[in-house]
Amino acid sequence: MRFVSGIVAAVALAFGASAWAQSHNFGPAVGATLSAISAPDQTGATRSLASLSGENGTVLLVTRAADWCPYCQAQMIGLEGVRAEIEQRGYNIVTISTDTVEELARFQRRRNIGYTMLSDEQAQIVRQLDLLDPTQPPNRRHNGLPVPTILILSPQDRVLAKLGDANFRVRPAPEVVVATLDGLR
């Protein structure tokens, strides 16, 4: 347990880098409108992305796995830590990962996550969003993994901002997400 906590702490320190910047061009462009997306959430209920939007939109994290990826786990925990600030700005957090519904439910219970997590077990949404990591061989888990990316969406699912890095170890700090939302006002 202490080993896992140490990994999460080390990853959290990496989030705090003040010189963080986007350095990938995967996925939808800023200004693009997403096609309809729906998937099962951590309870097994099928949810549409449009139905999960806050008054001003959605902070959508497309990530690898809450089950085994320490970088993803730290990022999801970090977003939970600023969830109230994000919701005060009129946005809801939603994640999409390659986890099963059961894996998401376990992570939610273990880490007290209060936002919706969607299961994209076969990476169909990842492919739809053009976020498939090209460095991953096609015969790996789920035929590849996503380039971790945060899309900030309008209530109509138009991409207002995109945060991410081609290096899966580099993730925007939760404070960067909040500052990006403030910059959209």
N, C-alpha and C positions, 0 to 999 in steps of 0.2 A: 504494500500500500504506500509506504514512504517513497519507494522508487517511482511509482506512478505520479505521486504528488510532486516529486522533484522534476519529473519531465514536464508536467503541466506548468510548474512555476518557471522553468527555463523557457518554455514556449511563450508564456505570458510576457517574459522580459523581452523576447524578440518582438512582440507586438508593440512595445512601447517606443520603438525607434522613432525619433522625431523626424527623420529624413525619409519617411515612408512615401513612396509614390507608385502609381500604377505603371506597370511595365509589361502589359500584354494586350494583344488585340483580338483575343478570342471572344466568341459570343456575340450577341447582338450589339449593334452600335448605339451610342447615345442618340436618342431621337426615334429609334425603331419602336414599333409596337409589337409586343409578343402575341403569338397565336394563343388560343385558349389552352390552358394547362390545368389538368386535374390528376390527382393521385391519392392513394390512401394515406391518411395521417397516422400518427402514433397510436390511435385507438382502433384503426382499421376502417374508419369511415372515409369514403371518397369525398374529397374536397376540391373545389375549383379555386385556383389562385385568385380569381376576381372576387370571390366571396370572402376572402381573407383580408382584403385591403382595409386599411384604416381610412379615415377621412381624407388624408392627403396622399395616401399610397402605401406601398409595401417596401420593406427592406428585405430583399430576397437573397439569402445566402445559398449558393449552390456549392456543395462541399462533398468530400469523399466519403467519410464514414465516421459516425459517432461511436461505432463499435470498436474500432481498432486504431484509428488515426489520432495520435496525441495532438497534432496541430489543429485538426478539426475540432476535437474535444475542447481544447483551450479557447478556440475562437467562439464556439457555441456558448460556452460558459461565460466568456467575456461579454457577448451580446446580451445574455440574460442579466448580467450586471448593470447594463445601461438600458434595459428594456423600458423601465418607467420613463426615462428621459426621451426615448424614441417615441413611446406612445403619447407623451405630452406634446410632441410635435405633430401628432396626427398620423403616425405611421405604425403599422404592425410588422413584426418580424415573422418571417416564414423561412424555414430551411428546406432544401431538397438535397437528399443524399442517397447513396446506393445501399443504405441499410434496409433490412427487412422491417416490417411494422413492429415485430417483436423486439428487435434490437433498439429501435427508436423508443419504444415504451420503457424498456429497461433503463436507457440513458436518461430519459425524462424523469423517471422515479429517482434514480440515483443522484442526479444533479439538480433536482427541483426546477426543471425548465418549464416556463410558463407560456411559451409561444408554440405555434403549430410547426410540426416537423413532418414533411412529406417523404414517402418512400418511393424512390425511383430505382428499384432493385435491378432492373435490366438496362438502366441508363438510357431509356428512351427519351426522357425529357432533356437529359444532358446532350444527347445527339440533336434533338430539336433546337436547343439553344446554341448549338455549335460550340460547346464547351468541352468536348472530348479531348483529353490530354494526349497530344500526338507522340509523346515520349513513352507512352505505355503500350507494350505489345498487345495485339488484339486478342490473344488467348488468355489474358489475365482475367481476374475477377470481373465479371460483368462486361467483358470485352472492352476494358479500358475504364479509366476513371476521369472525372472532370478536372479541369483547371479550376481551382477554388476561386470563386468570384462572387462579389456582392453587387447585385443590381438594385438600384433604387428606382422604384416604379411609381408612376402616377396611378390614380384609381382606375384609369383606363388601360393599365399595363404598358404605358409608354415608358421607355428607359430614360430616366432623368439624369442618372449618373451611373458609372461603373467603377468599381474598386477591385483590384486584384493584382496579382503578380504571376509571371510564368513559373516562378519557383514556388512549389507547393508549400515550402517551409515559411514563406514570407506572407504574412497576413496583416491587413490594416488593423490598427488598434481600435478598440471600441470607440474611443474618443474621436478618432478620425471619421468614423461613421456618423457620429453626432454632429461633428463640425461640417461634414458634407451636407447633411440635412439642413443645418443652419444656413449654409451657403446657397441653398435652393430657394430660400424665402424671398 
